[in-house]
Amino acid sequence: MGVHRARIVETVDPQGRGRVQIALPSTDALLWAPTVVPFAAFTAAVTEIGADVWVAFEADDPDRPVVLGLVEPPPRTPARARDREALGDAWDRGHAAGSADAAADGDTTNPYR
């Protein structure tokens, strides 16, 4: 089935499972799907009504959609800038990615700034 573009049309899951309702342009179906989000601070951006997202189907089952992420990031607003700044502050307090050598040498750059 591949990866499909969809749009979020509802964010309040009637079952309280944290899913979002999506509309696929190729069909008239509305589907409820969980989201895959690598950083909790980005959850709000991924789950906004009207956001364009990438969707895949678990085991190619059309009844098991999963939202993989945003098609493109939304414009930055003051609230989003604060979220990103908080991530940068956490990174600066010692969270690092990359090789152990780079982190030890202080070569790791902060991707959130």
C-alpha positions in Angstrom: 0.0 0.0 0.0 2.9 2.4 0.5 2.9 5.8 2.2 -0.1 8.1 1.6 -0.7 11.8 2.2 -3.7 12.6 4.4 -5.2 15.5 6.4 -6.1 15.5 10.1 -9.8 16.3 10.5 -10.4 15.6 14.2 -8.1 15.4 17.2 -10.5 14.3 20.0 -10.6 10.5 20.0 -14.0 9.3 21.2 -12.3 6.3 22.7 -9.7 8.4 24.5 -6.8 6.5 22.9 -4.9 9.5 21.6 -5.7 8.8 17.9 -6.5 11.4 15.3 -9.1 11.2 12.5 -7.7 11.5 9.0 -9.1 11.9 5.6 -7.3 10.4 2.6 -7.7 12.4 -0.6 -8.0 9.3 -2.7 -11.1 8.1 -0.8 -14.1 9.5 1.1 -13.3 7.4 4.1 -12.5 8.9 7.5 -10.1 6.8 9.5 -8.9 6.9 13.1 -5.1 6.4 13.4 -2.5 6.5 16.2 0.4 8.8 15.6 4.1 8.0 15.7 6.0 10.9 17.3 9.7 10.7 18.2 9.7 13.8 20.6 6.7 14.6 22.9 7.2 18.3 22.3 6.3 17.9 18.7 3.0 16.0 19.4 0.9 19.2 19.3 2.2 20.1 15.8 1.5 16.7 14.4 -2.0 16.6 15.8 -3.5 19.9 14.6 -6.7 19.8 12.6 -5.9 20.6 9.0 -2.3 19.3 9.2 -1.1 17.3 6.2 0.5 14.1 7.4 2.1 10.9 6.0 0.2 7.7 6.7 1.2 4.1 6.3 -0.9 1.0 6.9 0.3 -1.6 9.4 0.8 -5.0 7.6 -0.8 -3.4 4.5 -4.2 -3.6 6.3 -6.4 -0.6 5.2 -8.2 -0.8 8.6 -4.9 -0.1 10.5 -3.6 3.3 9.5 -0.7 4.9 11.4 0.3 8.6 11.1 4.0 8.7 10.6 4.6 12.5 10.7 4.0 15.9 9.1 4.3 16.5 5.4 6.0 19.7 6.2 6.4 21.6 9.5 3.8 24.2 10.3 4.8 27.9 10.4 6.5 28.8 13.7 4.4 30.6 16.2 5.5 32.0 19.5 4.2 28.9 21.3 6.1 26.6 19.0 9.2 28.7 19.3 9.1 28.3 23.1 8.7 24.5 22.7 11.7 24.4 20.4 13.7 26.6 22.7 12.9 24.2 25.6 14.3 21.4 23.5 17.4 23.4 22.9 17.8 24.1 26.6 17.5 20.4 27.4 20.1 19.6 24.7 22.4 22.2 26.2 22.1 20.7 29.6 23.9 17.6 28.4 21.7 15.7 26.1 23.7 14.7 23.0 23.4 12.6 20.0 26.1 11.1 17.7 29.2 9.2 18.5 30.5 8.9 22.1 33.7 10.5 20.8 32.0 13.6 19.5 29.9 14.0 22.6 33.0 13.7 24.8 34.9 16.3 22.7 32.0 18.7 22.8 31.7 18.6 19.0 28.0 17.7 19.0 26.0 20.7 17.7 22.6 21.5 19.0 20.0 20.8 16.3 17.3 22.7 18.1 18.9 26.1 17.8 
